[in-house]
Amino acid sequence: MTEEEWAEHRPAVFGVAYRLLGTVTDAEDVVQDVWLRAAAADLSQVADRRAWLVTVAARRSYDILRSARVRRETYVGPWLPEPLLTGPDAAEPVLVDESVSTAMLLVMEELKPPERVAFVLHDVFEVPFDEVSAVLGNTPAASRQLASRARRRVTAAKERPRASRPERERVLTVFRAAYEAGDLEQLVKLLHPDAVYVTDGGGKVSAARKLILGGERIAEVLDRVRRRWTPNGVVVPCEVGGEPALAVYHDGRPWLVDTFDIAADGRILAVRRVLNPDKLAHVNLAH
């Protein structure tokens, strides 16, 4: 495989690995493994090289995914996907759709590994079930059933009405201004009374190890954290997983990344904050 061909297909390889694993670091490891295998292989008889690369990436990711389940069980505090920048400042091009949003990756995290693989390969990358079954070591019919179960879970999660893209951007503009100003009243107005706040510190930094519930309580916690830990932080709008998001830089380094669920009425249903420095090392924005 030539370097030009690899450059063309690399985003798909990274895309399938990230959707399956939820971490940029592991996805990059898969990309490297696939490149080494592709460079050494004779692909002259392979008609669809993109499909070949995607299935190789899925097979390697499936092995990692099964072992990752064990690691996740011992993870300190809530686990959130590693933020993937997808806007114009993104370092890694990826096939962007809602399957890389934080909310959707959390839904897929609840799936069993074979269900996740079947869904991502077939529904996102349009890989036929006979090739999906070769990755999973089962029959095409069994792979079809796995994808169907996963699809029902994903469809149910998508049925909740969500704000439009312009509305989400508007809400985050107002949220950012209120957050920077310490305007608790405005933050409470923006947050749904039943909103949830999730923080992922991974045991590396101070973070809540349980969910924080309620708009008023979340507003108070957000403001306290801002005053205590990032009084001089710079809030930077960004795009994570195809969704508007916010990053906070402190002393020139990424301190946190916030992603949001926003209802159709413009109120914030969830704030998901990644603080684990291991998950922020690749977050690099001009600010």
Order of alpha helices (4+ residues) and beta strands (2+ residues): alpha-alpha-alpha-alpha-alpha-alpha-alpha-alpha-alpha-beta-beta-alpha-beta-beta-beta-beta
